[in-house]
Amino acid sequence: MDHLAKALTEDIPTGNFGGQRPTAWTPAEQAQHLADLTAALDAIDAEKRRARQAGPGVPDAA
């Protein structure tokens, strides 16, 4: 049997691969997660604005 034929006859793994499926988030959890992500992105944006206002120096990675 060649390699392709062997690969095509192997079982395809299915399942949860070692862990439980995550449960659905409640609306309150979703709102908190969104607030956390928004705050983190706002902090990154504010830092980039401060760096641009500070003038030339170490160039932005972005």
C-alpha positions in Angstrom: 0.0 0.0 0.0 1.4 3.4 -0.9 1.5 6.4 1.4 -1.6 8.1 -0.1 -3.7 5.0 0.2 -2.6 4.4 3.7 -3.4 8.1 4.7 -6.8 7.8 3.1 -7.7 4.7 5.1 -6.7 6.0 8.5 -9.3 7.1 11.0 -9.9 10.8 11.2 -9.7 11.9 14.8 -12.9 13.5 16.2 -13.9 14.6 19.6 -13.0 17.4 22.0 -9.3 16.6 22.2 -8.8 16.5 25.9 -11.2 19.1 27.2 -14.8 19.9 27.7 -16.5 22.2 25.2 -16.7 25.7 26.4 -20.1 26.8 27.6 -21.9 29.7 26.0 -21.2 33.1 27.6 -24.0 34.8 29.4 -24.9 38.3 28.1 -23.2 39.8 31.2 -20.0 37.8 30.5 -20.1 38.9 26.8 -20.5 42.6 27.9 -17.6 42.3 30.4 -15.4 40.7 27.8 -16.2 43.4 25.2 -15.5 46.1 27.8 -12.1 44.5 28.7 -11.1 44.2 25.0 -12.3 47.8 24.3 -10.3 49.1 27.2 -7.2 47.2 26.1 -7.4 48.5 22.5 -8.1 52.1 23.7 -4.9 51.9 25.9 -2.9 50.7 22.9 -4.3 53.5 20.7 -3.6 56.1 23.5 0.0 54.9 23.8 0.5 55.2 20.0 -0.9 58.7 20.0 1.4 59.7 22.9 4.4 58.2 21.0 3.5 60.1 17.8 3.0 63.4 19.7 6.4 62.9 21.4 8.0 63.2 18.1 10.8 61.3 16.3 12.5 58.6 18.2 12.2 54.9 18.0 10.0 54.1 15.0 6.6 52.5 15.5 6.5 48.7 14.8 3.2 49.2 13.0 
